[in-house]
Every structure is written in structure tokens, then in C-alpha cells.
């Protein structure tokens, strides 16, 4: 299976999934929510300024973590990412709302954003 196939499978089968961004010396990391999608996001310019590159995805399928990386990562880096992902899930699910309510809120926010875009097509 190629990386793209593994990554697509990890996201499709997961209830929670993130894209993992790392800088070249693996000292700076960022998760970009893929599932559920977040209404707010970090500007791509910040990723560029921090010299972050996508290195893979991590997802949660049931109670089992699943990951796919583009490149080999050292064990301490993978362990750090696993710990950070567990903290991410804890924060995501530990907030006042349940997972379903968060998904609904994100979907509503995205629909409101789309509806607020001005129609530039001639009638």
C-alpha cells in the first residue's frame, strides 16, 4: 500500500484524524484537524514561517490509533507525536460538548461561512 492509500484509509476509517506537520529537525510540530474539521485554522503563512512540512496522518479508529507517515521518523519523534495526539484527543473530547455536538457545530459553522460568500455570478 502506498503512503497516500494508507493516509486516505486512516482518515476515512477514523473518528478523529489529524495531518501531522513537522519542521526539518523535528523540534516543531502542528496538528491540522482532518476529522472532525475545525472551523478555525492556522494560516498557511504561519506554517511556511515555521518551516513546517506534512509528514503524515494520525487517526483514532475505535480505541485503536492508526498512523501513516511519508518518511521514517525516529522513535522519540513518533513517541512525542503519539503523546501529543493523546493530549489532542483528551482536549477534543474533554470539552463541554460531546463529539457529535462538536461535529454538528463545525458543520453549521462551515455552512454559515459558505452561505456568507458573495455570489459574483451574473444573474
Backbone as ProteinMPNN parsed JSONL, in Angstrom:
{"seq_chain_A": "XXXXXXXXXXXXXXXXXXXXXXXXXXXXXXXXXXXXXXXXXXXXXXXXXXXXXXXXXXXXXXXXXXXXXXXXXXXXXXXXXXXXXXXXXXXXXXXXXXXXXXXXXXXXXXXXXXXXXXXXXXX", "coords_chain_A": {"N_chain_A": [[0.842, -1.176, 0.0], [0.567, 2.219, -0.827], [1.83, 5.352, 0.543], [-0.135, 7.378, 0.246], [-2.47, 5.861, -0.042], [-2.536, 4.544, 2.446], [-2.756, 6.779, 4.13], [-5.201, 7.909, 3.273], [-6.911, 5.807, 3.954], [-6.545, 5.749, 6.739], [-7.674, 8.225, 7.49], [-10.299, 8.008, 6.469], [-11.364, 5.849, 7.905], [-11.254, 6.643, 10.518], [-12.502, 8.175, 13.533], [-11.497, 10.426, 14.595], [-9.031, 12.42, 13.197], [-5.849, 13.675, 12.213], [-3.632, 15.78, 10.305], [-0.171, 15.624, 10.316], [2.287, 17.979, 10.852], [5.677, 18.83, 10.61], [8.787, 20.464, 11.423], [12.056, 20.612, 9.796], [14.025, 19.653, 11.568], [12.534, 18.329, 13.37], [11.64, 19.587, 15.719], [9.511, 21.224, 16.01], [6.064, 21.014, 15.852], [2.781, 20.545, 14.453], [-0.694, 19.92, 14.523], [-3.154, 19.443, 12.114], [-6.521, 19.516, 11.986], [-8.365, 16.964, 10.508], [-10.541, 15.371, 10.782], [-12.831, 15.561, 13.309], [-13.454, 18.328, 11.135], [-12.143, 21.533, 11.793], [-13.55, 24.757, 12.282], [-11.99, 27.053, 12.584], [-8.658, 27.776, 11.588], [-5.075, 27.503, 11.32], [-3.189, 29.931, 9.668], [-1.775, 29.344, 6.442], [0.549, 30.785, 5.96], [1.77, 30.951, 8.428], [2.589, 28.321, 8.815], [4.491, 28.159, 6.806], [6.321, 30.11, 7.686], [7.2, 28.88, 9.99], [8.446, 26.792, 8.868], [7.21, 24.287, 8.434], [6.344, 21.019, 7.351], [4.212, 18.615, 5.749], [4.101, 15.417, 7.18], [2.64, 13.174, 7.629], [-0.299, 11.315, 8.724], [-2.398, 10.898, 11.602], [-4.755, 8.882, 13.155], [-7.765, 7.922, 14.943], [-9.245, 4.95, 15.307], [-11.983, 3.572, 16.458], [-10.934, 2.448, 19.48], [-8.366, 2.3, 18.796], [-5.269, 3.593, 17.794], [-4.098, 4.851, 14.625], [-1.696, 5.266, 12.124], [0.025, 6.893, 9.434], [2.967, 7.553, 7.853], [4.922, 9.668, 5.748], [7.625, 9.466, 5.641], [10.428, 7.834, 7.234], [10.483, 8.119, 10.745], [12.271, 8.935, 13.699], [12.181, 6.96, 16.709], [11.845, 8.472, 19.205], [10.606, 10.784, 18.179], [8.222, 9.776, 17.064], [7.085, 8.781, 19.428], [6.718, 11.189, 20.824], [4.869, 12.431, 19.117], [2.743, 10.631, 19.369], [2.081, 10.956, 22.08], [1.349, 13.663, 22.04], [-0.863, 13.478, 20.338], [-2.62, 11.96, 21.889], [-3.077, 13.808, 23.944], [-4.306, 15.773, 22.404], [-6.696, 14.443, 21.668], [-7.792, 14.115, 24.196], [-8.306, 16.799, 24.922], [-10.042, 17.504, 22.828], [-12.255, 15.736, 23.185], [-12.784, 16.183, 25.809], [-13.925, 18.616, 26.188], [-16.775, 20.735, 26.98], [-18.865, 19.936, 25.257], [-20.179, 17.002, 23.645], [-18.781, 14.643, 21.29], [-20.44, 14.35, 18.98], [-21.981, 16.7, 19.097], [-19.963, 18.59, 18.764], [-19.154, 17.996, 16.15], [-21.499, 18.676, 14.773], [-21.623, 21.43, 15.35], [-19.297, 22.351, 14.045], [-19.908, 21.689, 11.399], [-22.167, 23.32, 10.985], [-21.006, 25.858, 11.299], [-19.287, 25.858, 9.088], [-21.146, 25.705, 6.966], [-22.475, 28.143, 7.368], [-20.365, 29.861, 6.813], [-19.942, 29.315, 4.083], [-22.424, 30.098, 2.993], [-22.246, 32.805, 3.47], [-20.541, 33.824, 1.607], [-20.176, 36.039, -1.025], [-22.186, 36.062, -3.951], [-20.845, 36.118, -7.025], [-21.56, 35.624, -9.574], [-23.077, 36.552, -12.671], [-26.557, 37.279, -13.006]], "CA_chain_A": [[0.0, 0.0, 0.0], [1.351, 3.449, -0.873], [1.555, 6.285, 1.636], [-1.416, 8.048, 0.004], [-3.537, 4.891, 0.253], [-2.566, 4.37, 3.904], [-3.254, 8.019, 4.728], [-6.628, 8.004, 2.953], [-7.579, 4.789, 4.769], [-6.503, 6.191, 8.137], [-8.64, 9.31, 7.671], [-11.654, 7.526, 6.184], [-11.818, 4.901, 8.916], [-11.071, 7.209, 11.857], [-13.478, 9.141, 14.038], [-10.673, 11.613, 14.808], [-7.811, 12.307, 12.392], [-5.086, 14.913, 12.035], [-2.433, 15.785, 9.481], [0.976, 15.974, 11.148], [3.282, 18.848, 10.234], [6.92, 18.928, 11.388], [9.881, 21.182, 10.765], [13.059, 19.662, 9.317], [14.771, 18.996, 12.643], [11.524, 17.686, 14.213], [11.509, 20.251, 17.019], [8.27, 21.997, 15.997], [5.007, 20.203, 15.252], [1.422, 21.098, 14.45], [-1.731, 19.03, 14.01], [-4.24, 20.082, 11.38], [-7.68, 18.634, 12.12], [-8.994, 16.473, 9.288], [-11.812, 14.788, 11.195], [-13.744, 16.477, 12.639], [-12.808, 19.546, 10.631], [-12.34, 22.703, 12.65], [-13.905, 25.962, 11.54], [-10.825, 27.939, 12.628], [-7.425, 27.085, 11.224], [-3.862, 28.308, 11.314], [-2.903, 30.425, 8.32], [-0.652, 28.667, 5.777], [1.753, 31.599, 6.074], [2.435, 30.589, 9.683], [3.276, 27.051, 8.577], [5.669, 28.475, 5.998], [7.276, 30.821, 8.544], [7.757, 27.9, 10.929], [9.087, 25.778, 8.03], [6.557, 23.003, 8.68], [6.02, 20.225, 6.175], [3.376, 17.472, 6.113], [4.848, 14.158, 7.252], [1.753, 12.034, 7.744], [-1.578, 11.459, 9.411], [-2.674, 10.03, 12.748], [-6.194, 8.794, 13.375], [-8.268, 7.049, 16.002], [-10.28, 4.057, 14.796], [-12.471, 2.951, 17.69], [-9.978, 2.778, 20.535], [-7.045, 1.956, 18.25], [-4.637, 4.632, 16.969], [-3.654, 4.428, 13.302], [-0.885, 6.331, 11.558], [0.728, 6.677, 8.172], [3.976, 8.598, 7.704], [5.575, 9.741, 4.436], [9.055, 9.22, 5.781], [10.755, 7.222, 8.516], [10.721, 9.046, 11.852], [12.921, 8.308, 14.843], [11.257, 6.529, 17.775], [11.458, 9.551, 20.117], [9.686, 11.687, 17.479], [6.94, 9.07, 16.999], [6.552, 8.759, 20.796], [6.257, 12.55, 21.12], [3.646, 12.652, 18.35], [1.687, 9.812, 19.979], [1.697, 11.629, 23.324], [0.64, 14.889, 21.664], [-2.163, 13.091, 19.792], [-3.471, 11.589, 23.033], [-3.475, 15.068, 24.58], [-5.248, 16.401, 21.474], [-7.98, 13.74, 21.826], [-8.304, 14.452, 25.532], [-8.859, 18.156, 24.85], [-11.163, 17.475, 21.902], [-13.398, 15.041, 23.765], [-12.994, 16.613, 27.183], [-14.605, 19.895, 26.249], [-18.141, 20.646, 27.475], [-19.755, 19.265, 24.333], [-19.808, 15.677, 23.191], [-18.201, 14.582, 19.944], [-21.487, 14.592, 17.982], [-22.322, 18.114, 19.151], [-18.855, 19.327, 18.172], [-19.239, 17.78, 14.7], [-22.618, 19.476, 14.291], [-21.241, 22.84, 15.436], [-18.313, 22.612, 12.992], [-20.618, 21.645, 10.127], [-23.001, 24.521, 10.9], [-20.108, 26.994, 11.077], [-18.81, 25.79, 7.707], [-22.262, 26.071, 6.099], [-22.676, 29.579, 7.506], [-19.277, 30.516, 6.093], [-20.193, 29.169, 2.651], [-23.577, 30.938, 2.638], [-21.905, 34.226, 3.591], [-19.715, 34.217, 0.465], [-20.957, 36.801, -2.006], [-22.368, 35.446, -5.266], [-20.289, 37.02, -8.036], [-22.035, 35.214, -10.899], [-24.156, 37.401, -13.2], [-27.85, 36.58, -12.989]], "C_chain_A": [[0.891, 1.244, 0.0], [1.007, 4.331, 0.327], [0.18, 6.922, 1.461], [-2.585, 7.121, 0.305], [-3.669, 4.678, 1.756], [-3.162, 5.598, 4.588], [-4.754, 8.163, 4.489], [-7.431, 7.016, 3.787], [-7.648, 5.227, 6.231], [-7.544, 7.273, 8.396], [-10.065, 8.798, 7.499], [-12.207, 6.657, 7.31], [-11.773, 5.451, 10.341], [-12.213, 8.129, 12.242], [-12.792, 10.469, 14.333], [-9.407, 11.404, 13.982], [-7.167, 13.676, 12.235], [-3.98, 14.698, 11.012], [-1.31, 16.272, 10.386], [1.951, 16.812, 10.327], [4.477, 18.935, 11.168], [7.893, 19.842, 10.654], [10.991, 20.17, 10.468], [13.882, 19.001, 10.415], [13.833, 18.397, 13.702], [11.396, 18.283, 15.611], [10.236, 21.085, 17.119], [7.231, 21.17, 15.253], [3.676, 20.925, 15.348], [0.494, 20.014, 13.928], [-2.762, 19.883, 13.287], [-5.405, 19.095, 11.402], [-8.238, 18.271, 10.748], [-10.391, 15.941, 9.591], [-11.923, 14.884, 12.695], [-12.984, 17.718, 12.203], [-13.12, 20.688, 11.573], [-12.653, 23.909, 11.783], [-12.719, 26.925, 11.479], [-9.576, 27.132, 12.263], [-6.261, 28.062, 11.273], [-3.564, 28.702, 9.87], [-1.705, 29.683, 7.722], [0.649, 29.456, 5.873], [2.515, 31.271, 7.367], [3.191, 29.276, 9.527], [4.562, 27.283, 7.798], [6.734, 29.147, 6.855], [7.947, 29.865, 9.526], [8.453, 26.749, 10.211], [8.543, 24.38, 8.306], [6.226, 22.325, 7.354], [5.123, 19.074, 6.609], [4.21, 16.192, 6.106], [3.938, 12.947, 7.4], [0.443, 12.373, 8.404], [-1.631, 10.49, 10.587], [-4.177, 10.051, 12.94], [-6.516, 7.851, 14.515], [-9.434, 6.26, 15.434], [-10.786, 3.226, 15.961], [-11.561, 3.395, 18.815], [-8.538, 2.561, 20.075], [-6.465, 3.121, 17.448], [-4.142, 4.025, 15.655], [-2.822, 5.562, 12.729], [-0.286, 5.894, 10.228], [1.684, 7.859, 8.018], [4.624, 8.508, 6.333], [7.019, 9.287, 4.49], [9.316, 8.535, 7.119], [11.04, 8.301, 9.568], [11.372, 8.278, 12.993], [11.896, 7.986, 15.925], [10.89, 7.652, 18.741], [10.474, 10.545, 19.481], [8.296, 11.056, 17.427], [6.299, 9.035, 18.383], [6.008, 10.129, 21.187], [4.952, 12.854, 20.387], [2.482, 11.859, 18.939], [1.177, 10.462, 21.264], [0.892, 12.889, 23.016], [-0.743, 14.565, 21.109], [-3.119, 12.678, 20.906], [-3.953, 12.836, 23.775], [-4.503, 15.799, 23.724], [-6.644, 15.771, 21.627], [-8.613, 14.08, 23.167], [-8.955, 15.832, 25.525], [-10.109, 18.164, 23.975], [-12.41, 16.87, 22.546], [-13.716, 15.498, 25.179], [-13.694, 17.953, 27.309], [-16.059, 19.659, 26.624], [-19.094, 19.898, 26.568], [-19.257, 17.858, 24.039], [-19.313, 15.739, 21.758], [-19.241, 14.914, 18.875], [-21.873, 16.07, 17.936], [-21.221, 18.968, 18.541], [-18.886, 19.2, 16.652], [-20.345, 18.661, 14.114], [-22.25, 20.962, 14.281], [-20.253, 23.212, 14.331], [-19.001, 22.638, 11.631], [-21.478, 22.892, 9.934], [-22.13, 25.742, 10.618], [-19.609, 27.012, 9.633], [-19.924, 26.173, 6.736], [-22.545, 27.572, 6.168], [-21.597, 30.355, 6.756], [-19.526, 30.472, 4.588], [-21.352, 30.067, 2.22], [-23.242, 32.419, 2.698], [-21.036, 34.726, 2.433], [-20.608, 34.895, -0.567], [-21.011, 36.058, -3.332], [-21.907, 36.449, -6.323], [-20.722, 36.652, -9.458], [-23.116, 36.176, -11.387], [-25.459, 36.6, -13.236], [-28.289, 36.205, -14.357]], "O_chain_A": [[1.865, 1.308, 0.75], [0.027, 4.09, 1.032], [-0.592, 7.0, 2.417], [-3.593, 7.562, 0.857], [-4.78, 4.636, 2.284], [-3.97, 5.475, 5.508], [-5.497, 8.503, 5.409], [-8.512, 7.348, 4.274], [-8.685, 5.09, 6.88], [-8.227, 7.238, 9.42], [-10.941, 9.122, 8.3], [-13.395, 6.73, 7.627], [-12.215, 4.779, 11.273], [-12.818, 8.78, 11.389], [-13.435, 11.518, 14.321], [-8.782, 10.346, 14.051], [-7.849, 14.696, 12.138], [-3.457, 13.594, 10.864], [-1.487, 17.229, 11.14], [2.383, 16.405, 9.249], [4.315, 19.094, 12.378], [7.837, 19.98, 9.432], [10.882, 19.003, 10.845], [14.389, 17.897, 10.218], [14.271, 18.008, 14.785], [11.083, 17.577, 16.57], [9.913, 21.597, 18.191], [7.49, 20.682, 14.153], [3.471, 21.79, 16.199], [0.843, 19.277, 13.005], [-3.188, 20.92, 13.794], [-5.291, 17.977, 10.9], [-8.543, 19.142, 9.934], [-11.303, 16.044, 8.77], [-11.083, 14.268, 13.351], [-11.995, 18.108, 12.825], [-14.233, 20.795, 12.089], [-12.102, 24.069, 10.694], [-12.471, 27.541, 10.442], [-9.466, 25.952, 12.595], [-6.443, 29.279, 11.268], [-3.679, 27.88, 8.961], [-0.728, 29.423, 8.424], [1.732, 28.871, 5.868], [3.745, 31.307, 7.398], [4.299, 29.128, 10.041], [5.594, 26.681, 8.091], [7.913, 28.802, 6.768], [9.123, 30.025, 9.853], [8.984, 25.841, 10.85], [9.3, 23.414, 8.401], [5.876, 22.979, 6.372], [5.256, 18.593, 7.734], [4.934, 15.916, 5.148], [4.403, 11.811, 7.309], [0.109, 13.538, 8.62], [-1.01, 9.427, 10.578], [-4.802, 11.111, 12.893], [-5.669, 7.093, 14.987], [-10.482, 6.822, 15.119], [-10.117, 2.293, 16.406], [-11.429, 4.591, 19.076], [-7.606, 2.631, 20.876], [-7.109, 3.594, 16.511], [-3.81, 2.842, 15.587], [-3.216, 6.723, 12.843], [-0.119, 4.707, 9.946], [1.266, 9.017, 8.048], [4.85, 7.415, 5.814], [7.565, 8.787, 3.507], [8.506, 8.648, 8.039], [11.75, 9.271, 9.302], [11.059, 7.11, 13.223], [10.871, 8.658, 16.042], [9.713, 7.784, 19.079], [9.607, 11.084, 20.17], [7.301, 11.723, 17.711], [5.091, 9.239, 18.503], [4.953, 10.221, 21.814], [4.04, 13.456, 20.953], [1.359, 12.36, 19.001], [-0.03, 10.509, 21.502], [-0.126, 13.153, 23.656], [-1.699, 15.293, 21.375], [-4.302, 13.015, 20.865], [-5.111, 12.905, 24.187], [-5.456, 16.377, 24.246], [-7.646, 16.481, 21.705], [-9.819, 14.305, 23.259], [-10.045, 16.005, 26.069], [-11.12, 18.763, 24.34], [-13.498, 17.44, 22.455], [-14.803, 15.228, 25.69], [-14.022, 18.382, 28.415], [-16.533, 18.524, 26.594], [-20.044, 19.281, 27.051], [-18.068, 17.564, 24.167], [-19.418, 16.773, 21.098], [-18.953, 15.682, 17.956], [-22.07, 16.628, 16.856], [-21.506, 19.962, 17.873], [-18.669, 20.183, 15.943], [-20.151, 19.311, 13.087], [-22.534, 21.668, 13.314], [-20.367, 24.287, 13.743], [-18.715, 23.504, 10.804], [-21.513, 23.458, 8.842], [-22.485, 26.574, 9.783], [-19.519, 28.078, 9.024], [-19.671, 26.898, 5.773], [-22.823, 28.201, 5.147], [-21.879, 31.381, 6.137], [-19.343, 31.474, 3.897], [-21.265, 30.728, 1.185], [-23.9, 33.219, 2.033], [-20.823, 35.931, 2.298], [-21.664, 34.376, -0.93], [-20.012, 35.497, -3.782], [-22.516, 37.506, -6.49], [-20.304, 37.288, -10.426], [-23.98, 36.578, -10.607], [-25.451, 35.392, -13.47], [-29.355, 35.611, -14.522]]}, "name": "protein", "num_of_chains": 1, "seq": "XXXXXXXXXXXXXXXXXXXXXXXXXXXXXXXXXXXXXXXXXXXXXXXXXXXXXXXXXXXXXXXXXXXXXXXXXXXXXXXXXXXXXXXXXXXXXXXXXXXXXXXXXXXXXXXXXXXXXXXXXXX"}
